[in-house]
Amino acid sequence: HKVGYAQGMAFVAGLLLMYMDQESAFWTFVCLMQDPVYKLRILYGPGVGGLHLLMYQIDALVKQILPEIWTHLQSEHFGVDVYAPPFIPSLFIGRVSLPIGARILDLFMSEGLP
């Protein structure tokens, strides 16, 4: 499958470049895209199937772990499709401070996607 530029890639690539030389960052990004543990290809590949899958998972987790918040969001018609799309493609690192973003990427690289 071909992958062009997708919104959110720059946050991940930029963070890698802050901690690695260009070649290491490139090959790390290739690994993140191709390795089935990380599954970034489904997020950055053609279509939005990966985004919808992750939004479904986030919605299920909020419902399970924070049921009162989930119920309130639903009563206000503020579903996961409203708040999650800006965060998912950047793996949440584009919306937080650099140290927290680095920690999120560190956890992602050690755990992968569910």
N, C-alpha and C positions, 0 to 999 in steps of 0.2 A: 504494500500500500504506500502511496506517495503521501508525504506530509509536507506542506508548505509552512508558511508562518502562521501561527495561531496566536490570538490574544492571550497573554499570560506567559508565553514562552520566555519573553524577555526578562521577566522577574527571576525565573529559575536560572536562566543562562547568566544573567548579570550577577547573581549571587555566587554562582560557581566561579565566575571570573574574578570575583573579589578575593577568593581564597586559593585559586589555582592559576597556573600558567594557562595560556590559550589552548594548547594541545590537550592538556589534562582535562580542562573544562569541556572541550569538544567531545572527547571520548567518554567522559562521565555522562554528558547529556545524551549521547548515542545509547549508552547502556540504559539510562533511565527510560528512553523511548522504546528500546527493543526487549528488554528483560521482562518476562511475564510477572515478576515480583512487583515491579513498579507500574506497569501498565499505562504509562503516559501516552502511548500511541492511541489508546482509546479516547483520551481526552483531547489530544491535539490533532488526531486524524480527521479524515473527511466526515462530515455529518456531526451531529451533536448527541449521539447515543451515549457516549461516556459521560457527558455532562448530565444527561437525564438520569442515568444510573446513580451517579454520585448524589444528585439532588434527592432522589428517592431514599438513598441510604441516610442522608443527613436528616431528612424529615422523619424517618423511622426512629433514628437515635434520639432526636429531640422529643418525640412523642413518648418514647420509653423512659428516658432519663429525666426529662423536664416536663412532665405531663401538664402541669398548670400553665406553663408558658406556651406550650403547644396549643392548648385549648384556647388560651387568650388570643394567640396569633390567628387561629382559625376563625374565632368569633369576629375578628376585625378584618377578615379576608386578606390576611397578610401571610400568604403561603411561602413555602420554600423557594418557589419560582421568582419571588420578589427579592428576597434578601441573599440568596446563595450564589447566583451566577457571577457577580463581580469577584467573588472570593475563590471559587473553585479553580478556574484556569491558572491562577497564579499560585496555587497550592496554599493560599492564604498569606503568603510571604510578601505580597505587594501591598498589604494593608496594615502592616505592623512595623515596629522599629527593626533596625538591622540585626541586633543581637537576637531578638525573638524570631525573626525570619530565618536566621542561620540555624537556630535550634529546631525550628519546624522542619527545615530541609534536612537537618541531621537525623531527626526522628523518621522522616519519610524515607531517607536512604537506608536506615537500619530496619524499618518495618515494612515499607511498601504500602500499596493500597490494599484495603480489605477485599 
